[in-house]
Structure formats: C-alpha cells, structure tokens
C-alpha cells in the first residue's frame, strides 16, 4: 500500500482570496491529476467549477486547503495503489 500525506502551512483561502484552479476542470467539472507527486496548498481555492477529482498513483501528498471552498465538489477518487 502506498503512503500518503497531507502537508503544508495553513492555506490562505479566505473571503478575500482570488479563485484558483491549478488545473482547469473539463466541461463536466472533472480534473484528472495523473502526474507529479504533490497537489499544492490552496491549489483549487474557490474553484467552483470543480465537481469531481481523480488522483493518480503518482500523487503522494496534498497541500493544506487544496480543495478549500470548492462548493460544488462531490467526489474525490484515489488511484488503485493509494
């Protein structure tokens, strides 16, 4: 089984923060994160288009508040090795 961690300093996603979509969701509101090992702090701050996320096996850590204020986020699916 792969190890997984949530890390980082406290995020800054608050009422005054701009919307961020580290990866722009497709027309169905989906993001497929395949490459890299880290999802940054505040990666999707207020990304209201985001509805579903698939996180691949190469991702081993997620920064604090990476999905903060994603009010339409319904599900996150992790790869088979996580």
VOGU-109829 format. One record per residue: residue number from 0; residue in one letter; x, y, z of N, C-alpha, C in turn. Coordinates in nm, 2 decimals, decimal comma. Example, Ala and Ser with C-alpha at 12.3 -4.5 7.8 and 13.67 -1.06 7.14 Angstrom:
// VOGU-109829
+-----+-----+--------+--------+--------+--------+--------+--------+--------+--------+--------+
!   n ! res !   n_px !   n_py !   n_pz !  ca_px !  ca_py !  ca_pz !   c_px !   c_py !   c_pz !
+-----+-----+--------+--------+--------+--------+--------+--------+--------+--------+--------+
!   0 !   a !   1,32 !  -0,57 !   0,78 !   1,23 !  -0,45 !   0,78 !   1,32 !  -0,33 !   0,78 !
!   1 !   s !   1,28 !  -0,22 !   0,71 !   1,37 !  -0,11 !   0,71 !   1,29 !   0,00 !   0,79 !
+-----+-----+--------+--------+--------+--------+--------+--------+--------+--------+--------+
***
This chain:
// VOGU-109829
+-----+-----+--------+--------+--------+--------+--------+--------+--------+--------+--------+
!   n ! res !   n_px !   n_py !   n_pz !  ca_px !  ca_py !  ca_pz !   c_px !   c_py !   c_pz !
+-----+-----+--------+--------+--------+--------+--------+--------+--------+--------+--------+
!   0 !   x !   0,08 !  -0,12 !   0,00 !   0,00 !   0,00 !   0,00 !   0,09 !   0,12 !   0,00 !
!   1 !   x !   0,06 !   0,22 !  -0,08 !   0,13 !   0,34 !  -0,09 !   0,11 !   0,43 !   0,03 !
!   2 !   x !   0,21 !   0,51 !   0,07 !   0,18 !   0,61 !   0,18 !   0,13 !   0,74 !   0,12 !
!   3 !   x !   0,07 !   0,81 !   0,20 !   0,00 !   0,94 !   0,16 !   0,00 !   1,03 !   0,27 !
!   4 !   x !   0,03 !   1,16 !   0,24 !   0,03 !   1,26 !   0,35 !  -0,04 !   1,39 !   0,30 !
!   5 !   x !  -0,09 !   1,46 !   0,40 !  -0,14 !   1,60 !   0,38 !  -0,04 !   1,69 !   0,45 !
!   6 !   x !   0,00 !   1,79 !   0,38 !   0,11 !   1,87 !   0,44 !   0,09 !   2,02 !   0,41 !
!   7 !   x !   0,18 !   2,10 !   0,46 !   0,19 !   2,24 !   0,42 !   0,15 !   2,33 !   0,53 !
!   8 !   x !   0,18 !   2,45 !   0,51 !   0,14 !   2,56 !   0,61 !   0,00 !   2,58 !   0,59 !
!   9 !   x !  -0,06 !   2,65 !   0,68 !  -0,20 !   2,68 !   0,67 !  -0,23 !   2,76 !   0,54 !
!  10 !   x !  -0,32 !   2,72 !   0,47 !  -0,35 !   2,79 !   0,34 !  -0,41 !   2,93 !   0,37 !
!  11 !   x !  -0,42 !   3,01 !   0,26 !  -0,47 !   3,14 !   0,27 !  -0,60 !   3,16 !   0,20 !
!  12 !   x !  -0,68 !   3,06 !   0,17 !  -0,80 !   3,06 !   0,10 !  -0,91 !   3,12 !   0,19 !
!  13 !   x !  -0,94 !   3,25 !   0,18 !  -1,04 !   3,31 !   0,26 !  -1,13 !   3,39 !   0,17 !
!  14 !   x !  -1,22 !   3,47 !   0,23 !  -1,32 !   3,55 !   0,16 !  -1,25 !   3,65 !   0,06 !
!  15 !   x !  -1,13 !   3,70 !   0,09 !  -1,06 !   3,79 !   0,01 !  -0,97 !   3,73 !  -0,10 !
!  16 !   x !  -0,96 !   3,60 !  -0,10 !  -0,87 !   3,53 !  -0,19 !  -0,93 !   3,52 !  -0,33 !
!  17 !   x !  -0,84 !   3,53 !  -0,43 !  -0,89 !   3,51 !  -0,57 !  -0,92 !   3,36 !  -0,59 !
!  18 !   x !  -1,01 !   3,34 !  -0,69 !  -1,03 !   3,20 !  -0,73 !  -0,91 !   3,14 !  -0,80 !
!  19 !   x !  -0,88 !   3,01 !  -0,77 !  -0,77 !   2,95 !  -0,83 !  -0,81 !   2,81 !  -0,88 !
!  20 !   x !  -0,78 !   2,78 !  -1,00 !  -0,80 !   2,64 !  -1,05 !  -0,66 !   2,60 !  -1,10 !
!  21 !   x !  -0,58 !   2,53 !  -1,02 !  -0,45 !   2,48 !  -1,05 !  -0,45 !   2,41 !  -1,18 !
!  22 !   x !  -0,55 !   2,32 !  -1,20 !  -0,58 !   2,26 !  -1,33 !  -0,73 !   2,29 !  -1,36 !
!  23 !   x !  -0,75 !   2,34 !  -1,48 !  -0,89 !   2,38 !  -1,51 !  -0,97 !   2,26 !  -1,54 !
!  24 !   x !  -1,09 !   2,25 !  -1,47 !  -1,18 !   2,14 !  -1,49 !  -1,23 !   2,13 !  -1,63 !
!  25 !   x !  -1,26 !   2,01 !  -1,68 !  -1,32 !   1,99 !  -1,81 !  -1,46 !   2,04 !  -1,81 !
!  26 !   x !  -1,53 !   2,02 !  -1,92 !  -1,67 !   2,07 !  -1,93 !  -1,77 !   2,00 !  -1,83 !
!  27 !   x !  -1,73 !   1,88 !  -1,78 !  -1,81 !   1,81 !  -1,68 !  -1,77 !   1,84 !  -1,54 !
!  28 !   x !  -1,67 !   1,94 !  -1,52 !  -1,63 !   1,97 !  -1,39 !  -1,53 !   1,88 !  -1,33 !
!  29 !   x !  -1,46 !   1,79 !  -1,41 !  -1,37 !   1,69 !  -1,37 !  -1,23 !   1,73 !  -1,39 !
!  30 !   x !  -1,14 !   1,69 !  -1,29 !  -1,00 !   1,71 !  -1,31 !  -0,93 !   1,57 !  -1,28 !
!  31 !   x !  -0,84 !   1,53 !  -1,37 !  -0,77 !   1,41 !  -1,35 !  -0,62 !   1,44 !  -1,33 !
!  32 !   x !  -0,58 !   1,42 !  -1,20 !  -0,44 !   1,46 !  -1,16 !  -0,36 !   1,33 !  -1,17 !
!  33 !   x !  -0,28 !   1,32 !  -1,28 !  -0,20 !   1,20 !  -1,31 !  -0,05 !   1,22 !  -1,27 !
!  34 !   x !   0,00 !   1,33 !  -1,31 !   0,15 !   1,35 !  -1,30 !   0,19 !   1,43 !  -1,18 !
!  35 !   x !   0,31 !   1,41 !  -1,13 !   0,36 !   1,48 !  -1,02 !   0,33 !   1,41 !  -0,89 !
!  36 !   x !   0,39 !   1,46 !  -0,78 !   0,38 !   1,39 !  -0,65 !   0,31 !   1,48 !  -0,55 !
!  37 !   x !   0,28 !   1,60 !  -0,58 !   0,22 !   1,69 !  -0,49 !   0,11 !   1,78 !  -0,55 !
!  38 !   x !   0,00 !   1,79 !  -0,47 !  -0,10 !   1,89 !  -0,51 !  -0,07 !   2,01 !  -0,41 !
!  39 !   x !  -0,05 !   2,13 !  -0,46 !  -0,01 !   2,24 !  -0,38 !  -0,11 !   2,29 !  -0,28 !
!  40 !   x !  -0,06 !   2,36 !  -0,18 !  -0,15 !   2,43 !  -0,09 !  -0,24 !   2,53 !  -0,17 !
!  41 !   x !  -0,37 !   2,53 !  -0,13 !  -0,47 !   2,62 !  -0,20 !  -0,48 !   2,60 !  -0,35 !
!  42 !   x !  -0,45 !   2,48 !  -0,40 !  -0,45 !   2,45 !  -0,54 !  -0,58 !   2,49 !  -0,61 !
!  43 !   x !  -0,69 !   2,46 !  -0,55 !  -0,82 !   2,48 !  -0,61 !  -0,91 !   2,57 !  -0,53 !
!  44 !   x !  -0,85 !   2,67 !  -0,46 !  -0,92 !   2,77 !  -0,38 !  -1,03 !   2,83 !  -0,45 !
!  45 !   x !  -1,16 !   2,81 !  -0,41 !  -1,28 !   2,87 !  -0,46 !  -1,30 !   2,82 !  -0,61 !
!  46 !   x !  -1,25 !   2,71 !  -0,65 !  -1,27 !   2,66 !  -0,79 !  -1,41 !   2,60 !  -0,79 !
!  47 !   x !  -1,51 !   2,68 !  -0,81 !  -1,65 !   2,63 !  -0,80 !  -1,69 !   2,55 !  -0,92 !
!  48 !   x !  -1,61 !   2,55 !  -1,03 !  -1,64 !   2,46 !  -1,14 !  -1,61 !   2,32 !  -1,11 !
!  49 !   x !  -1,52 !   2,29 !  -1,01 !  -1,47 !   2,16 !  -0,98 !  -1,58 !   2,08 !  -0,92 !
!  50 !   x !  -1,61 !   1,96 !  -0,98 !  -1,71 !   1,87 !  -0,92 !  -1,66 !   1,73 !  -0,88 !
!  51 !   x !  -1,57 !   1,68 !  -0,96 !  -1,51 !   1,55 !  -0,93 !  -1,36 !   1,56 !  -0,96 !
!  52 !   x !  -1,28 !   1,48 !  -0,88 !  -1,14 !   1,47 !  -0,90 !  -1,09 !   1,32 !  -0,90 !
!  53 !   x !  -1,00 !   1,29 !  -0,99 !  -0,94 !   1,16 !  -0,98 !  -0,79 !   1,19 !  -0,95 !
!  54 !   x !  -0,74 !   1,13 !  -0,85 !  -0,60 !   1,15 !  -0,81 !  -0,52 !   1,02 !  -0,84 !
!  55 !   x !  -0,42 !   1,03 !  -0,93 !  -0,34 !   0,91 !  -0,97 !  -0,25 !   0,86 !  -0,87 !
!  56 !   x !  -0,19 !   0,75 !  -0,90 !  -0,10 !   0,68 !  -0,81 !   0,03 !   0,76 !  -0,78 !
!  57 !   x !   0,07 !   0,85 !  -0,87 !   0,20 !   0,92 !  -0,86 !   0,19 !   1,03 !  -0,75 !
!  58 !   x !   0,07 !   1,07 !  -0,72 !   0,05 !   1,18 !  -0,62 !   0,06 !   1,12 !  -0,48 !
!  59 !   x !   0,15 !   1,17 !  -0,40 !   0,18 !   1,12 !  -0,27 !   0,14 !   1,22 !  -0,16 !
!  60 !   x !   0,12 !   1,35 !  -0,19 !   0,08 !   1,44 !  -0,09 !  -0,01 !   1,55 !  -0,14 !
!  61 !   x !  -0,09 !   1,60 !  -0,05 !  -0,19 !   1,71 !  -0,08 !  -0,17 !   1,82 !   0,02 !
!  62 !   x !  -0,15 !   1,94 !  -0,04 !  -0,12 !   2,06 !   0,05 !  -0,25 !   2,10 !   0,12 !
!  63 !   x !  -0,23 !   2,16 !   0,24 !  -0,34 !   2,21 !   0,32 !  -0,44 !   2,29 !   0,23 !
!  64 !   x !  -0,57 !   2,27 !   0,26 !  -0,67 !   2,35 !   0,20 !  -0,67 !   2,35 !   0,04 !
!  65 !   x !  -0,62 !   2,24 !  -0,01 !  -0,60 !   2,23 !  -0,16 !  -0,74 !   2,24 !  -0,22 !
!  66 !   x !  -0,85 !   2,19 !  -0,16 !  -0,98 !   2,20 !  -0,22 !  -1,08 !   2,29 !  -0,14 !
!  67 !   x !  -1,02 !   2,38 !  -0,07 !  -1,10 !   2,47 !   0,02 !  -1,20 !   2,56 !  -0,06 !
!  68 !   x !  -1,32 !   2,56 !  -0,02 !  -1,43 !   2,64 !  -0,08 !  -1,46 !   2,60 !  -0,22 !
!  69 !   x !  -1,44 !   2,47 !  -0,25 !  -1,49 !   2,41 !  -0,38 !  -1,63 !   2,36 !  -0,35 !
!  70 !   x !  -1,72 !   2,46 !  -0,36 !  -1,86 !   2,43 !  -0,31 !  -1,93 !   2,33 !  -0,39 !
!  71 !   x !  -1,89 !   2,30 !  -0,51 !  -1,96 !   2,20 !  -0,59 !  -1,89 !   2,07 !  -0,60 !
!  72 !   x !  -1,78 !   2,05 !  -0,53 !  -1,70 !   1,93 !  -0,53 !  -1,78 !   1,81 !  -0,46 !
!  73 !   x !  -1,81 !   1,71 !  -0,54 !  -1,89 !   1,60 !  -0,50 !  -1,81 !   1,47 !  -0,46 !
!  74 !   x !  -1,70 !   1,45 !  -0,53 !  -1,62 !   1,33 !  -0,50 !  -1,48 !   1,34 !  -0,54 !
!  75 !   x !  -1,39 !   1,27 !  -0,47 !  -1,25 !   1,25 !  -0,50 !  -1,22 !   1,10 !  -0,50 !
!  76 !   x !  -1,17 !   1,06 !  -0,61 !  -1,13 !   0,91 !  -0,63 !  -0,98 !   0,90 !  -0,63 !
!  77 !   x !  -0,93 !   0,81 !  -0,55 !  -0,79 !   0,79 !  -0,54 !  -0,75 !   0,67 !  -0,63 !
!  78 !   x !  -0,63 !   0,67 !  -0,68 !  -0,58 !   0,56 !  -0,77 !  -0,57 !   0,43 !  -0,69 !
!  79 !   x !  -0,56 !   0,32 !  -0,76 !  -0,56 !   0,19 !  -0,70 !  -0,46 !   0,16 !  -0,60 !
!  80 !   x !  -0,34 !   0,23 !  -0,61 !  -0,23 !   0,20 !  -0,51 !  -0,24 !   0,28 !  -0,39 !
!  81 !   x !  -0,32 !   0,38 !  -0,38 !  -0,33 !   0,46 !  -0,26 !  -0,41 !   0,40 !  -0,15 !
+-----+-----+--------+--------+--------+--------+--------+--------+--------+--------+--------+
***
